[in-house]
Amino acid sequence: MRAEQGDFAAAVRLTDQALKLEPAELTLRAAGAAYRARLTGSPAALGELLELAPSLPNGSYRGLLIDHACAGPALPAELVAAARRIQNSRVQNS
């Protein structure tokens, strides 16, 4: 909800808290990576999302996370393009 309100700092904090309880939960890990990429422009966070995104079961949520992440500041164009390829290929296959 915080991410949808544009408060990515709170979204990162809340996701990090949830990951303390469920550290292996795929959707939480992907959300945390997406929100960190959006907030900080971290290429590592976007790379983490790229690794996790193909395994996310919900195509709509996967696309939303990719949209959030790709709007991060000063992200490398090649990583953003890779994220968009995953997003577009999964839309067709979901």
C-alpha positions as CSV (number, residue, x, y, z in Angstrom):
1,M,0.0,0.0,0.0
2,R,2.8,2.4,0.8
3,A,4.4,1.9,-2.6
4,E,1.1,2.7,-4.3
5,Q,1.0,5.9,-2.3
6,G,4.5,6.7,-3.5
7,D,6.2,6.2,-0.1
8,F,8.9,3.9,-1.2
9,A,11.0,4.5,2.0
10,A,8.1,3.2,4.1
11,A,7.6,0.3,1.6
12,V,11.2,-0.7,2.0
13,R,11.0,-0.6,5.8
14,L,7.8,-2.6,5.9
15,T,9.1,-5.2,3.5
16,D,12.3,-5.5,5.4
17,Q,10.3,-6.1,8.6
18,A,8.2,-8.8,6.9
19,L,11.4,-10.5,5.6
20,K,12.6,-10.9,9.1
21,L,9.6,-13.2,9.7
22,E,9.6,-14.9,6.3
23,P,13.1,-14.5,4.8
24,A,12.6,-17.0,2.0
25,E,9.2,-15.6,0.8
26,L,9.7,-15.0,-2.9
27,T,7.1,-12.2,-3.3
28,L,8.4,-10.3,-0.4
29,R,12.0,-10.6,-1.7
30,A,10.9,-9.3,-5.1
31,A,8.9,-6.5,-3.7
32,G,11.8,-5.4,-1.5
33,A,14.2,-5.4,-4.4
34,A,11.7,-3.4,-6.6
35,Y,11.1,-0.8,-3.9
36,R,14.8,-0.4,-3.2
37,A,15.5,0.0,-6.9
38,R,12.8,2.7,-7.1
39,L,14.0,4.5,-4.0
40,T,17.7,4.4,-4.5
41,G,18.4,3.6,-8.1
42,S,20.4,0.5,-7.0
43,P,21.5,-1.6,-9.9
44,A,22.0,-4.5,-7.5
45,A,18.4,-4.3,-6.3
46,L,17.1,-4.2,-9.9
47,G,19.4,-7.2,-10.7
48,E,17.9,-9.1,-7.7
49,L,14.4,-8.4,-9.1
50,L,15.5,-9.6,-12.5
51,E,16.5,-12.9,-10.9
52,L,13.3,-13.3,-8.9
53,A,10.7,-11.9,-11.4
54,P,10.4,-15.0,-13.7
55,S,9.4,-17.1,-10.7
56,L,6.6,-14.8,-9.5
57,P,3.3,-16.5,-10.0
58,N,1.2,-13.4,-10.4
59,G,1.9,-11.7,-13.8
60,S,0.1,-8.5,-12.9
61,Y,2.0,-8.1,-9.7
62,R,5.3,-8.9,-11.4
63,G,4.5,-6.2,-14.0
64,L,3.7,-3.7,-11.3
65,L,7.0,-4.4,-9.4
66,I,8.9,-4.1,-12.6
67,D,7.2,-0.7,-13.4
68,H,8.1,0.5,-9.9
69,A,11.7,-0.6,-10.1
70,C,12.3,0.7,-13.6
71,A,11.3,4.2,-12.4
72,G,14.2,4.4,-10.1
73,P,16.8,7.1,-10.5
74,A,19.7,6.7,-12.9
75,L,19.4,2.9,-13.3
76,P,21.5,1.4,-16.1
77,A,19.6,1.3,-19.4
78,E,20.6,-2.3,-20.0
79,L,19.1,-3.4,-16.7
80,V,15.9,-1.5,-17.4
81,A,15.7,-3.0,-20.9
82,A,16.2,-6.5,-19.4
83,A,13.4,-5.9,-16.9
84,R,11.1,-4.8,-19.7
85,R,11.9,-7.9,-21.7
86,I,10.9,-10.0,-18.7
87,Q,7.8,-8.0,-18.3
88,N,6.8,-8.2,-21.9
89,S,7.6,-11.9,-22.3
90,R,5.7,-12.8,-19.2
91,V,2.6,-10.8,-20.2
92,Q,2.4,-12.9,-23.4
93,N,2.9,-16.1,-21.4
94,S,0.9,-15.4,-18.3
